[in-house]
Amino acid sequence: MKDNRVELNGVKVHPFTSHDELLAYVSQKKGILVAINAEKILHATEQTRSIINRNIGYCDGIGAVMALKKRGYDKVIKIPGCELWLKIISMTYQQGKTFYLVGGKQEVIEQTIEKLKMEFPGIQIANFRNGYIKTDEEKRALIEDIAEKKPDVVFVAMGSPKQELLMEEISQR
């Protein structure tokens, strides 16, 4: 599979031209999907840059799109993560894929799970938890639970760089 990423301030970003192109790529290459915006490009640390570059960075902000368009990638589009995760669910839940969700306040994640169960009958939620992980012990317990349940897809929404750092730890486990 050809690597057509473009480097912006040391951050390698895929110039996907559609949701479908990204999803086809992900079906062939497993990894962490990292939403890239101008802030992540400008303020990337060595650690976050390394996580992004080992995984799949896609344009989630107009600043990233504009930077790629300046480099000649006229057809690149913004793929909002808030839409992408639902598209992933709608395309895969009927195949028996299992999901684990991390993020938001407790009442928000509970409402999200309730809504997902209504909108996607038969969806298999392996587990979920809020995104307020305060101690190393809570983080270890979460990672252990994910490792034990072995979901097909883990969604993490905690803000950057917390979510990327957590996803990296989950992936390594």
Summary of the structure (lengths in Angstrom):
residues: 173
radius of gyration: 16.2
end to end distance: 25.4
largest distance: 46.8
contacts: 500
relative contact order: 0.14
helix: 50%
strand: 18%
